[in-house]
Amino acid sequence: MKSRPGCAAPATREAAFHQRAQHVHGVNYRIIVATTTLAQLTQHCPGEPVWRVAGRGEGEERRSLEALPKGR
């Protein structure tokens, strides 16, 4: 089965989101956004290091729910 044009695999969409989030500048507030994929959640549980934090300087590191940054 062919995928529709413009539809990327989940890991690709997650990577594209994180790439765009690194280029967000000039906002006067901080919002914490963590993403994961269905494949990560299926293979592991939500409490394991399956989450990636979006934003500048956050990198590729996956974290557990407990290790995510806390809101202020």
mmCIF file of the N, C-alpha and C atoms, coordinates in Angstrom:
data_MODEL
# 
_entry.id   MODEL 
# 
loop_
_atom_site.group_PDB 
_atom_site.id 
_atom_site.type_symbol 
_atom_site.label_atom_id 
_atom_site.label_alt_id 
_atom_site.label_comp_id 
_atom_site.label_asym_id 
_atom_site.label_entity_id 
_atom_site.label_seq_id 
_atom_site.pdbx_PDB_ins_code 
_atom_site.Cartn_x 
_atom_site.Cartn_y 
_atom_site.Cartn_z 
_atom_site.occupancy 
_atom_site.B_iso_or_equiv 
_atom_site.pdbx_formal_charge 
_atom_site.auth_seq_id 
_atom_site.auth_comp_id 
_atom_site.auth_asym_id 
_atom_site.auth_atom_id 
_atom_site.pdbx_PDB_model_num 
ATOM 1   N N  . MET A 1 1  ? 0.841  -1.180 0.000  1.00 0.00 ? 1  MET A N  1 
ATOM 2   C CA . MET A 1 1  ? 0.000  0.000  0.000  1.00 0.00 ? 1  MET A CA 1 
ATOM 3   C C  . MET A 1 1  ? 0.887  1.243  0.000  1.00 0.00 ? 1  MET A C  1 
ATOM 4   N N  . LYS A 1 2  ? 0.591  2.152  -0.891 1.00 0.00 ? 2  LYS A N  1 
ATOM 5   C CA . LYS A 1 2  ? 1.358  3.387  -0.989 1.00 0.00 ? 2  LYS A CA 1 
ATOM 6   C C  . LYS A 1 2  ? 0.860  4.382  0.041  1.00 0.00 ? 2  LYS A C  1 
ATOM 7   N N  . SER A 1 3  ? 1.799  5.160  0.593  1.00 0.00 ? 3  SER A N  1 
ATOM 8   C CA . SER A 1 3  ? 1.385  6.223  1.519  1.00 0.00 ? 3  SER A CA 1 
ATOM 9   C C  . SER A 1 3  ? 0.964  7.445  0.711  1.00 0.00 ? 3  SER A C  1 
ATOM 10  N N  . ARG A 1 4  ? 0.110  8.238  1.304  1.00 0.00 ? 4  ARG A N  1 
ATOM 11  C CA . ARG A 1 4  ? -0.356 9.451  0.656  1.00 0.00 ? 4  ARG A CA 1 
ATOM 12  C C  . ARG A 1 4  ? 0.785  10.459 0.567  1.00 0.00 ? 4  ARG A C  1 
ATOM 13  N N  . PRO A 1 5  ? 0.823  11.279 -0.471 1.00 0.00 ? 5  PRO A N  1 
ATOM 14  C CA . PRO A 1 5  ? 1.849  12.325 -0.552 1.00 0.00 ? 5  PRO A CA 1 
ATOM 15  C C  . PRO A 1 5  ? 1.761  13.239 0.662  1.00 0.00 ? 5  PRO A C  1 
ATOM 16  N N  . GLY A 1 6  ? 2.883  13.585 1.231  1.00 0.00 ? 6  GLY A N  1 
ATOM 17  C CA . GLY A 1 6  ? 2.922  14.483 2.380  1.00 0.00 ? 6  GLY A CA 1 
ATOM 18  C C  . GLY A 1 6  ? 2.744  13.783 3.712  1.00 0.00 ? 6  GLY A C  1 
ATOM 19  N N  . CYS A 1 7  ? 2.487  12.479 3.701  1.00 0.00 ? 7  CYS A N  1 
ATOM 20  C CA . CYS A 1 7  ? 2.331  11.727 4.953  1.00 0.00 ? 7  CYS A CA 1 
ATOM 21  C C  . CYS A 1 7  ? 3.632  10.999 5.241  1.00 0.00 ? 7  CYS A C  1 
ATOM 22  N N  . ALA A 1 8  ? 4.265  11.367 6.310  1.00 0.00 ? 8  ALA A N  1 
ATOM 23  C CA . ALA A 1 8  ? 5.531  10.751 6.678  1.00 0.00 ? 8  ALA A CA 1 
ATOM 24  C C  . ALA A 1 8  ? 5.297  9.715  7.761  1.00 0.00 ? 8  ALA A C  1 
ATOM 25  N N  . ALA A 1 9  ? 6.248  8.842  7.937  1.00 0.00 ? 9  ALA A N  1 
ATOM 26  C CA . ALA A 1 9  ? 6.184  7.863  9.017  1.00 0.00 ? 9  ALA A CA 1 
ATOM 27  C C  . ALA A 1 9  ? 6.220  8.598  10.354 1.00 0.00 ? 9  ALA A C  1 
ATOM 28  N N  . PRO A 1 10 ? 5.651  8.007  11.418 1.00 0.00 ? 10 PRO A N  1 
ATOM 29  C CA . PRO A 1 10 ? 5.611  8.705  12.718 1.00 0.00 ? 10 PRO A CA 1 
ATOM 30  C C  . PRO A 1 10 ? 6.970  9.210  13.192 1.00 0.00 ? 10 PRO A C  1 
ATOM 31  N N  . ALA A 1 11 ? 8.007  8.410  13.084 1.00 0.00 ? 11 ALA A N  1 
ATOM 32  C CA . ALA A 1 11 ? 9.320  8.855  13.542 1.00 0.00 ? 11 ALA A CA 1 
ATOM 33  C C  . ALA A 1 11 ? 9.788  10.070 12.732 1.00 0.00 ? 11 ALA A C  1 
ATOM 34  N N  . THR A 1 12 ? 9.466  10.109 11.472 1.00 0.00 ? 12 THR A N  1 
ATOM 35  C CA . THR A 1 12 ? 9.845  11.234 10.618 1.00 0.00 ? 12 THR A CA 1 
ATOM 36  C C  . THR A 1 12 ? 9.074  12.488 11.001 1.00 0.00 ? 12 THR A C  1 
ATOM 37  N N  . ARG A 1 13 ? 7.770  12.347 11.265 1.00 0.00 ? 13 ARG A N  1 
ATOM 38  C CA . ARG A 1 13 ? 6.990  13.516 11.694 1.00 0.00 ? 13 ARG A CA 1 
ATOM 39  C C  . ARG A 1 13 ? 7.498  14.043 13.025 1.00 0.00 ? 13 ARG A C  1 
ATOM 40  N N  . GLU A 1 14 ? 7.852  13.140 13.952 1.00 0.00 ? 14 GLU A N  1 
ATOM 41  C CA . GLU A 1 14 ? 8.387  13.575 15.242 1.00 0.00 ? 14 GLU A CA 1 
ATOM 42  C C  . GLU A 1 14 ? 9.695  14.323 15.031 1.00 0.00 ? 14 GLU A C  1 
ATOM 43  N N  . ALA A 1 15 ? 10.571 13.771 14.211 1.00 0.00 ? 15 ALA A N  1 
ATOM 44  C CA . ALA A 1 15 ? 11.856 14.422 13.943 1.00 0.00 ? 15 ALA A CA 1 
ATOM 45  C C  . ALA A 1 15 ? 11.657 15.789 13.287 1.00 0.00 ? 15 ALA A C  1 
ATOM 46  N N  . ALA A 1 16 ? 10.726 15.885 12.349 1.00 0.00 ? 16 ALA A N  1 
ATOM 47  C CA . ALA A 1 16 ? 10.455 17.165 11.691 1.00 0.00 ? 16 ALA A CA 1 
ATOM 48  C C  . ALA A 1 16 ? 9.925  18.187 12.690 1.00 0.00 ? 16 ALA A C  1 
ATOM 49  N N  . PHE A 1 17 ? 9.044  17.772 13.601 1.00 0.00 ? 17 PHE A N  1 
ATOM 50  C CA . PHE A 1 17 ? 8.523  18.670 14.633 1.00 0.00 ? 17 PHE A CA 1 
ATOM 51  C C  . PHE A 1 17 ? 9.653  19.209 15.490 1.00 0.00 ? 17 PHE A C  1 
ATOM 52  N N  . HIS A 1 18 ? 10.554 18.335 15.937 1.00 0.00 ? 18 HIS A N  1 
ATOM 53  C CA . HIS A 1 18 ? 11.656 18.763 16.793 1.00 0.00 ? 18 HIS A CA 1 
ATOM 54  C C  . HIS A 1 18 ? 12.615 19.688 16.043 1.00 0.00 ? 18 HIS A C  1 
ATOM 55  N N  . GLN A 1 19 ? 12.816 19.414 14.771 1.00 0.00 ? 19 GLN A N  1 
ATOM 56  C CA . GLN A 1 19 ? 13.687 20.279 13.975 1.00 0.00 ? 19 GLN A CA 1 
ATOM 57  C C  . GLN A 1 19 ? 13.093 21.685 13.881 1.00 0.00 ? 19 GLN A C  1 
ATOM 58  N N  . ARG A 1 20 ? 11.783 21.779 13.655 1.00 0.00 ? 20 ARG A N  1 
ATOM 59  C CA . ARG A 1 20 ? 11.128 23.092 13.585 1.00 0.00 ? 20 ARG A CA 1 
ATOM 60  C C  . ARG A 1 20 ? 11.144 23.797 14.937 1.00 0.00 ? 20 ARG A C  1 
ATOM 61  N N  . ALA A 1 21 ? 10.947 23.051 16.009 1.00 0.00 ? 21 ALA A N  1 
ATOM 62  C CA . ALA A 1 21 ? 10.886 23.647 17.350 1.00 0.00 ? 21 ALA A CA 1 
ATOM 63  C C  . ALA A 1 21 ? 12.208 24.288 17.752 1.00 0.00 ? 21 ALA A C  1 
ATOM 64  N N  . GLN A 1 22 ? 13.313 23.815 17.200 1.00 0.00 ? 22 GLN A N  1 
ATOM 65  C CA . GLN A 1 22 ? 14.615 24.391 17.540 1.00 0.00 ? 22 GLN A CA 1 
ATOM 66  C C  . GLN A 1 22 ? 14.793 25.787 16.956 1.00 0.00 ? 22 GLN A C  1 
ATOM 67  N N  . HIS A 1 23 ? 13.949 26.154 16.017 1.00 0.00 ? 23 HIS A N  1 
ATOM 68  C CA . HIS A 1 23 ? 14.089 27.450 15.350 1.00 0.00 ? 23 HIS A CA 1 
ATOM 69  C C  . HIS A 1 23 ? 13.059 28.474 15.811 1.00 0.00 ? 23 HIS A C  1 
ATOM 70  N N  . VAL A 1 24 ? 12.357 28.183 16.886 1.00 0.00 ? 24 VAL A N  1 
ATOM 71  C CA . VAL A 1 24 ? 11.377 29.131 17.418 1.00 0.00 ? 24 VAL A CA 1 
ATOM 72  C C  . VAL A 1 24 ? 12.125 30.143 18.288 1.00 0.00 ? 24 VAL A C  1 
ATOM 73  N N  . HIS A 1 25 ? 11.992 31.420 17.950 1.00 0.00 ? 25 HIS A N  1 
ATOM 74  C CA . HIS A 1 25 ? 12.690 32.488 18.674 1.00 0.00 ? 25 HIS A CA 1 
ATOM 75  C C  . HIS A 1 25 ? 11.696 33.592 19.042 1.00 0.00 ? 25 HIS A C  1 
ATOM 76  N N  . GLY A 1 26 ? 12.076 34.406 19.973 1.00 0.00 ? 26 GLY A N  1 
ATOM 77  C CA . GLY A 1 26 ? 11.350 35.630 20.258 1.00 0.00 ? 26 GLY A CA 1 
ATOM 78  C C  . GLY A 1 26 ? 10.019 35.459 20.972 1.00 0.00 ? 26 GLY A C  1 
ATOM 79  N N  . VAL A 1 27 ? 9.858  34.413 21.749 1.00 0.00 ? 27 VAL A N  1 
ATOM 80  C CA . VAL A 1 27 ? 8.629  34.304 22.537 1.00 0.00 ? 27 VAL A CA 1 
ATOM 81  C C  . VAL A 1 27 ? 8.943  34.678 23.974 1.00 0.00 ? 27 VAL A C  1 
ATOM 82  N N  . ASN A 1 28 ? 7.989  35.271 24.655 1.00 0.00 ? 28 ASN A N  1 
ATOM 83  C CA . ASN A 1 28 ? 8.212  35.742 26.017 1.00 0.00 ? 28 ASN A CA 1 
ATOM 84  C C  . ASN A 1 28 ? 7.726  34.756 27.076 1.00 0.00 ? 28 ASN A C  1 
ATOM 85  N N  . TYR A 1 29 ? 7.528  33.535 26.705 1.00 0.00 ? 29 TYR A N  1 
ATOM 86  C CA . TYR A 1 29 ? 7.075  32.523 27.646 1.00 0.00 ? 29 TYR A CA 1 
ATOM 87  C C  . TYR A 1 29 ? 7.742  31.197 27.302 1.00 0.00 ? 29 TYR A C  1 
ATOM 88  N N  . ARG A 1 30 ? 7.653  30.273 28.203 1.00 0.00 ? 30 ARG A N  1 
ATOM 89  C CA . ARG A 1 30 ? 8.229  28.957 27.972 1.00 0.00 ? 30 ARG A CA 1 
ATOM 90  C C  . ARG A 1 30 ? 7.123  27.917 28.065 1.00 0.00 ? 30 ARG A C  1 
ATOM 91  N N  . ILE A 1 31 ? 7.030  27.094 27.064 1.00 0.00 ? 31 ILE A N  1 
ATOM 92  C CA . ILE A 1 31 ? 6.076  25.996 27.066 1.00 0.00 ? 31 ILE A CA 1 
ATOM 93  C C  . ILE A 1 31 ? 6.883  24.711 26.900 1.00 0.00 ? 31 ILE A C  1 
ATOM 94  N N  . ILE A 1 32 ? 6.559  23.720 27.686 1.00 0.00 ? 32 ILE A N  1 
ATOM 95  C CA . ILE A 1 32 ? 7.269  22.451 27.607 1.00 0.00 ? 32 ILE A CA 1 
ATOM 96  C C  . ILE A 1 32 ? 6.426  21.481 26.790 1.00 0.00 ? 32 ILE A C  1 
ATOM 97  N N  . VAL A 1 33 ? 7.003  20.982 25.711 1.00 0.00 ? 33 VAL A N  1 
ATOM 98  C CA . VAL A 1 33 ? 6.321  20.026 24.847 1.00 0.00 ? 33 VAL A CA 1 
ATOM 99  C C  . VAL A 1 33 ? 7.196  18.788 24.757 1.00 0.00 ? 33 VAL A C  1 
ATOM 100 N N  . ALA A 1 34 ? 6.620  17.638 25.094 1.00 0.00 ? 34 ALA A N  1 
ATOM 101 C CA . ALA A 1 34 ? 7.339  16.371 24.978 1.00 0.00 ? 34 ALA A CA 1 
ATOM 102 C C  . ALA A 1 34 ? 6.583  15.490 23.992 1.00 0.00 ? 34 ALA A C  1 
ATOM 103 N N  . THR A 1 35 ? 7.316  14.810 23.130 1.00 0.00 ? 35 THR A N  1 
ATOM 104 C CA . THR A 1 35 ? 6.695  13.954 22.127 1.00 0.00 ? 35 THR A CA 1 
ATOM 105 C C  . THR A 1 35 ? 7.232  12.534 22.252 1.00 0.00 ? 35 THR A C  1 
ATOM 106 N N  . THR A 1 36 ? 6.497  11.616 21.661 1.00 0.00 ? 36 THR A N  1 
ATOM 107 C CA . THR A 1 36 ? 6.940  10.236 21.528 1.00 0.00 ? 36 THR A CA 1 
ATOM 108 C C  . THR A 1 36 ? 6.238  9.668  20.305 1.00 0.00 ? 36 THR A C  1 
ATOM 109 N N  . THR A 1 37 ? 6.515  8.421  19.993 1.00 0.00 ? 37 THR A N  1 
ATOM 110 C CA . THR A 1 37 ? 5.866  7.764  18.865 1.00 0.00 ? 37 THR A CA 1 
ATOM 111 C C  . THR A 1 37 ? 5.087  6.561  19.373 1.00 0.00 ? 37 THR A C  1 
ATOM 112 N N  . LEU A 1 38 ? 4.141  6.124  18.575 1.00 0.00 ? 38 LEU A N  1 
ATOM 113 C CA . LEU A 1 38 ? 3.384  4.929  18.931 1.00 0.00 ? 38 LEU A CA 1 
ATOM 114 C C  . LEU A 1 38 ? 4.314  3.727  19.045 1.00 0.00 ? 38 LEU A C  1 
ATOM 115 N N  . ALA A 1 39 ? 5.314  3.653  18.193 1.00 0.00 ? 39 ALA A N  1 
ATOM 116 C CA . ALA A 1 39 ? 6.276  2.544  18.257 1.00 0.00 ? 39 ALA A CA 1 
ATOM 117 C C  . ALA A 1 39 ? 7.013  2.534  19.592 1.00 0.00 ? 39 ALA A C  1 
ATOM 118 N N  . GLN A 1 40 ? 7.423  3.702  20.078 1.00 0.00 ? 40 GLN A N  1 
ATOM 119 C CA . GLN A 1 40 ? 8.109  3.792  21.370 1.00 0.00 ? 40 GLN A CA 1 
ATOM 120 C C  . GLN A 1 40 ? 7.175  3.348  22.495 1.00 0.00 ? 40 GLN A C  1 
ATOM 121 N N  . LEU A 1 41 ? 5.923  3.814  22.463 1.00 0.00 ? 41 LEU A N  1 
ATOM 122 C CA . LEU A 1 41 ? 4.966  3.461  23.508 1.00 0.00 ? 41 LEU A CA 1 
ATOM 123 C C  . LEU A 1 41 ? 4.588  1.988  23.461 1.00 0.00 ? 41 LEU A C  1 
ATOM 124 N N  . THR A 1 42 ? 4.534  1.416  22.258 1.00 0.00 ? 42 THR A N  1 
ATOM 125 C CA . THR A 1 42 ? 4.205  0.005  22.119 1.00 0.00 ? 42 THR A CA 1 
ATOM 126 C C  . THR A 1 42 ? 5.335  -0.872 22.650 1.00 0.00 ? 42 THR A C  1 
ATOM 127 N N  . GLN A 1 43 ? 6.560  -0.457 22.391 1.00 0.00 ? 43 GLN A N  1 
ATOM 128 C CA . GLN A 1 43 ? 7.725  -1.236 22.811 1.00 0.00 ? 43 GLN A CA 1 
ATOM 129 C C  . GLN A 1 43 ? 8.021  -1.049 24.295 1.00 0.00 ? 43 GLN A C  1 
ATOM 130 N N  . HIS A 1 44 ? 7.747  0.114  24.828 1.00 0.00 ? 44 HIS A N  1 
ATOM 131 C CA . HIS A 1 44 ? 8.036  0.453  26.226 1.00 0.00 ? 44 HIS A CA 1 
ATOM 132 C C  . HIS A 1 44 ? 6.765  1.001  26.866 1.00 0.00 ? 44 HIS A C  1 
ATOM 133 N N  . CYS A 1 45 ? 6.782  1.258  28.134 1.00 0.00 ? 45 CYS A N  1 
ATOM 134 C CA . CYS A 1 45 ? 5.620  1.886  28.772 1.00 0.00 ? 45 CYS A CA 1 
ATOM 135 C C  . CYS A 1 45 ? 5.862  3.400  28.863 1.00 0.00 ? 45 CYS A C  1 
ATOM 136 N N  . PRO A 1 46 ? 4.815  4.199  29.088 1.00 0.00 ? 46 PRO A N  1 
ATOM 137 C CA . PRO A 1 46 ? 4.962  5.657  29.124 1.00 0.00 ? 46 PRO A CA 1 
ATOM 138 C C  . PRO A 1 46 ? 5.910  6.164  30.206 1.00 0.00 ? 46 PRO A C  1 
ATOM 139 N N  . GLY A 1 47 ? 6.145  5.385  31.255 1.00 0.00 ? 47 GLY A N  1 
ATOM 140 C CA . GLY A 1 47 ? 7.037  5.815  32.325 1.00 0.00 ? 47 GLY A CA 1 
ATOM 141 C C  . GLY A 1 47 ? 8.505  5.612  32.016 1.00 0.00 ? 47 GLY A C  1 
ATOM 142 N N  . GLU A 1 48 ? 8.807  4.890  30.947 1.00 0.00 ? 48 GLU A N  1 
ATOM 143 C CA . GLU A 1 48 ? 10.201 4.668  30.549 1.00 0.00 ? 48 GLU A CA 1 
ATOM 144 C C  . GLU A 1 48 ? 10.683 5.835  29.682 1.00 0.00 ? 48 GLU A C  1 
ATOM 145 N N  . PRO A 1 49 ? 11.981 5.886  29.389 1.00 0.00 ? 49 PRO A N  1 
ATOM 146 C CA . PRO A 1 49 ? 12.512 7.014  28.611 1.00 0.00 ? 49 PRO A CA 1 
ATOM 147 C C  . PRO A 1 49 ? 12.109 6.954  27.137 1.00 0.00 ? 49 PRO A C  1 
ATOM 148 N N  . VAL A 1 50 ? 10.889 7.370  26.855 1.00 0.00 ? 50 VAL A N  1 
ATOM 149 C CA . VAL A 1 50 ? 10.378 7.395  25.487 1.00 0.00 ? 50 VAL A CA 1 
ATOM 150 C C  . VAL A 1 50 ? 10.041 8.817  25.027 1.00 0.00 ? 50 VAL A C  1 
ATOM 151 N N  . TRP A 1 51 ? 10.176 9.795  25.903 1.00 0.00 ? 51 TRP A N  1 
ATOM 152 C CA . TRP A 1 51 ? 9.762  11.171 25.627 1.00 0.00 ? 51 TRP A CA 1 
ATOM 153 C C  . TRP A 1 51 ? 10.937 12.037 25.205 1.00 0.00 ? 51 TRP A C  1 
ATOM 154 N N  . ARG A 1 52 ? 10.721 12.907 24.200 1.00 0.00 ? 52 ARG A N  1 
ATOM 155 C CA . ARG A 1 52 ? 11.711 13.896 23.773 1.00 0.00 ? 52 ARG A CA 1 
ATOM 156 C C  . ARG A 1 52 ? 11.132 15.277 24.008 1.00 0.00 ? 52 ARG A C  1 
ATOM 157 N N  . VAL A 1 53 ? 11.921 16.155 24.595 1.00 0.00 ? 53 VAL A N  1 
ATOM 158 C CA . VAL A 1 53 ? 11.486 17.526 24.850 1.00 0.00 ? 53 VAL A CA 1 
ATOM 159 C C  . VAL A 1 53 ? 11.843 18.376 23.642 1.00 0.00 ? 53 VAL A C  1 
ATOM 160 N N  . ALA A 1 54 ? 10.860 19.128 23.136 1.00 0.00 ? 54 ALA A N  1 
ATOM 161 C CA . ALA A 1 54 ? 11.065 19.993 21.983 1.00 0.00 ? 54 ALA A CA 1 
ATOM 162 C C  . ALA A 1 54 ? 11.660 21.319 22.417 1.00 0.00 ? 54 ALA A C  1 
ATOM 163 N N  . GLY A 1 55 ? 12.438 21.914 21.536 1.00 0.00 ? 55 GLY A N  1 
ATOM 164 C CA . GLY A 1 55 ? 12.970 23.241 21.803 1.00 0.00 ? 55 GLY A CA 1 
ATOM 165 C C  . GLY A 1 55 ? 14.451 23.317 21.529 1.00 0.00 ? 55 GLY A C  1 
ATOM 166 N N  . ARG A 1 56 ? 14.952 24.537 21.643 1.00 0.00 ? 56 ARG A N  1 
ATOM 167 C CA . ARG A 1 56 ? 16.364 24.766 21.360 1.00 0.00 ? 56 ARG A CA 1 
ATOM 168 C C  . ARG A 1 56 ? 17.243 24.068 22.386 1.00 0.00 ? 56 ARG A C  1 
ATOM 169 N N  . GLY A 1 57 ? 18.240 23.369 21.891 1.00 0.00 ? 57 GLY A N  1 
ATOM 170 C CA . GLY A 1 57 ? 19.229 22.752 22.758 1.00 0.00 ? 57 GLY A CA 1 
ATOM 171 C C  . GLY A 1 57 ? 18.778 21.501 23.487 1.00 0.00 ? 57 GLY A C  1 
ATOM 172 N N  . GLU A 1 58 ? 17.616 20.958 23.166 1.00 0.00 ? 58 GLU A N  1 
ATOM 173 C CA . GLU A 1 58 ? 17.128 19.786 23.882 1.00 0.00 ? 58 GLU A CA 1 
ATOM 174 C C  . GLU A 1 58 ? 17.707 18.489 23.332 1.00 0.00 ? 58 GLU A C  1 
ATOM 175 N N  . GLY A 1 59 ? 18.063 18.437 22.055 1.00 0.00 ? 59 GLY A N  1 
ATOM 176 C CA . GLY A 1 59 ? 18.731 17.271 21.495 1.00 0.00 ? 59 GLY A CA 1 
ATOM 177 C C  . GLY A 1 59 ? 17.836 16.065 21.279 1.00 0.00 ? 59 GLY A C  1 
ATOM 178 N N  . GLU A 1 60 ? 18.476 14.922 21.094 1.00 0.00 ? 60 GLU A N  1 
ATOM 179 C CA . GLU A 1 60 ? 17.785 13.684 20.752 1.00 0.00 ? 60 GLU A CA 1 
ATOM 180 C C  . GLU A 1 60 ? 17.491 12.818 21.968 1.00 0.00 ? 60 GLU A C  1 
ATOM 181 N N  . GLU A 1 61 ? 17.926 13.230 23.118 1.00 0.00 ? 61 GLU A N  1 
ATOM 182 C CA . GLU A 1 61 ? 17.800 12.412 24.328 1.00 0.00 ? 61 GLU A CA 1 
ATOM 183 C C  . GLU A 1 61 ? 16.335 12.130 24.655 1.00 0.00 ? 61 GLU A C  1 
ATOM 184 N N  . ARG A 1 62 ? 16.039 10.879 24.951 1.00 0.00 ? 62 ARG A N  1 
ATOM 185 C CA . ARG A 1 62 ? 14.698 10.495 25.396 1.00 0.00 ? 62 ARG A CA 1 
ATOM 186 C C  . ARG A 1 62 ? 14.707 10.409 26.908 1.00 0.00 ? 62 ARG A C  1 
ATOM 187 N N  . ARG A 1 63 ? 13.600 10.828 27.538 1.00 0.00 ? 63 ARG A N  1 
ATOM 188 C CA . ARG A 1 63 ? 13.521 10.892 28.994 1.00 0.00 ? 63 ARG A CA 1 
ATOM 189 C C  . ARG A 1 63 ? 12.282 10.162 29.493 1.00 0.00 ? 63 ARG A C  1 
ATOM 190 N N  . SER A 1 64 ? 12.312 9.825  30.767 1.00 0.00 ? 64 SER A N  1 
ATOM 191 C CA . SER A 1 64 ? 11.123 9.276  31.398 1.00 0.00 ? 64 SER A CA 1 
ATOM 192 C C  . SER A 1 64 ? 10.203 10.425 31.807 1.00 0.00 ? 64 SER A C  1 
ATOM 193 N N  . LEU A 1 65 ? 8.969  10.110 32.160 1.00 0.00 ? 65 LEU A N  1 
ATOM 194 C CA . LEU A 1 65 ? 8.042  11.156 32.613 1.00 0.00 ? 65 LEU A CA 1 
ATOM 195 C C  . LEU A 1 65 ? 8.599  11.920 33.806 1.00 0.00 ? 65 LEU A C  1 
ATOM 196 N N  . GLU A 1 66 ? 9.243  11.191 34.720 1.00 0.00 ? 66 GLU A N  1 
ATOM 197 C CA . GLU A 1 66 ? 9.803  11.829 35.919 1.00 0.00 ? 66 GLU A CA 1 
ATOM 198 C C  . GLU A 1 66 ? 10.956 12.762 35.601 1.00 0.00 ? 66 GLU A C  1 
ATOM 199 N N  . ALA A 1 67 ? 11.667 12.516 34.497 1.00 0.00 ? 67 ALA A N  1 
ATOM 200 C CA . ALA A 1 67 ? 12.834 13.322 34.154 1.00 0.00 ? 67 ALA A CA 1 
ATOM 201 C C  . ALA A 1 67 ? 12.494 14.506 33.241 1.00 0.00 ? 67 ALA A C  1 
ATOM 202 N N  . LEU A 1 68 ? 11.211 14.658 32.872 1.00 0.00 ? 68 LEU A N  1 
ATOM 203 C CA . LEU A 1 68 ? 10.839 15.814 32.037 1.00 0.00 ? 68 LEU A CA 1 
ATOM 204 C C  . LEU A 1 68 ? 10.943 17.091 32.853 1.00 0.00 ? 68 LEU A C  1 
ATOM 205 N N  . PRO A 1 69 ? 11.268 18.213 32.204 1.00 0.00 ? 69 PRO A N  1 
ATOM 206 C CA . PRO A 1 69 ? 11.322 19.494 32.928 1.00 0.00 ? 69 PRO A CA 1 
ATOM 207 C C  . PRO A 1 69 ? 9.971  19.807 33.564 1.00 0.00 ? 69 PRO A C  1 
ATOM 208 N N  . LYS A 1 70 ? 10.005 20.476 34.655 1.00 0.00 ? 70 LYS A N  1 
ATOM 209 C CA . LYS A 1 70 ? 8.771  20.876 35.360 1.00 0.00 ? 70 LYS A CA 1 
ATOM 210 C C  . LYS A 1 70 ? 8.382  22.284 34.939 1.00 0.00 ? 70 LYS A C  1 
ATOM 211 N N  . GLY A 1 71 ? 7.099  22.523 34.829 1.00 0.00 ? 71 GLY A N  1 
ATOM 212 C CA . GLY A 1 71 ? 6.608  23.863 34.524 1.00 0.00 ? 71 GLY A CA 1 
ATOM 213 C C  . GLY A 1 71 ? 6.869  24.804 35.677 1.00 0.00 ? 71 GLY A C  1 
ATOM 214 N N  . ARG A 1 72 ? 6.969  26.096 35.375 1.00 0.00 ? 72 ARG A N  1 
ATOM 215 C CA . ARG A 1 72 ? 7.214  27.089 36.437 1.00 0.00 ? 72 ARG A CA 1 
ATOM 216 C C  . ARG A 1 72 ? 5.969  27.814 36.789 1.00 0.00 ? 72 ARG A C  1 
# 
